[in-house]
């Protein structure tokens, strides 16, 4: 999945914490799509994690148990914010926007639309499907076998021991409950060159940046590549074909029109969730709710 990783955008902590600077990053991402189109290699690499790529209907993400190298339960773990919980209207509008924007792609393009219940902002990943870490507290190896284990050897030990998982959830709980809640505001919808349709927002408090920094300290063995922008994946294009300039223009026009409708909408979460994800990109699986500072745990 190296091409997909290379397609990701990384910003500095200063950019992440400053709404004005982060908005500029998002605007630059939109310009990149309009000038260079799609990263066809990244989209081609992403196909292996979906099924139903041929024929009618949408592509379907694979369960980790059905990956090319199957992963055991609890291999993939992350902390997220589900923003549709605190702004249902925004979730409804984004679902409509996603369908409309993806419809601007050429006929025959295979897509995947996320469900509103899956819309989320990733706070931190202690173990990614392409960077597995059975023990994110282990700075040296992340709990992996010594040396350069094969994909099969890594997958065989990818699930954390029960005591490590319990410690991980407790550490995330402590980090959340000692961090004030962020306050998010939508900036725009972007069709990234990776083929992913993104909702890009800013945090007007800087608390998300602080929480991510704290988790990097708490989990020194976690994957080094983490989310640094404030984005939610709404949909994906899974056809590895470059768009013409006219096709790019139609997609961008749809993104701009819907961006105007949702720009400035706000969502203020009261908690994050620790997720043991079972299916790629869906954040479905066992979850634990972890409240921010000042919110009572139910």
Protein Blocks (a to p, Z undefined) as FASTA:
>chain_A
ZZmmmmpccddfklmmmmklmmmmmmmmmmmmmmnopafklmmmmmmmcghkecedjddd
ddfklgmbacdehkbgcddddfklmomklmmmmmmmmmmmmmmpcehiacddddfklgcc
dfbdcbdfklccfblklmknnopaehjddfklmmmmmpccfklmmmmmmmmmmmmmmccc
dddddfbdcddfkopacdddddfklmmmmmmmmmmmmmmmbcfbdcfbdcddfbdcfbdc
dddfklmmmmmmmmmmmmmmmgopacddfbdcddddfbghklpacddddddehiacZZ
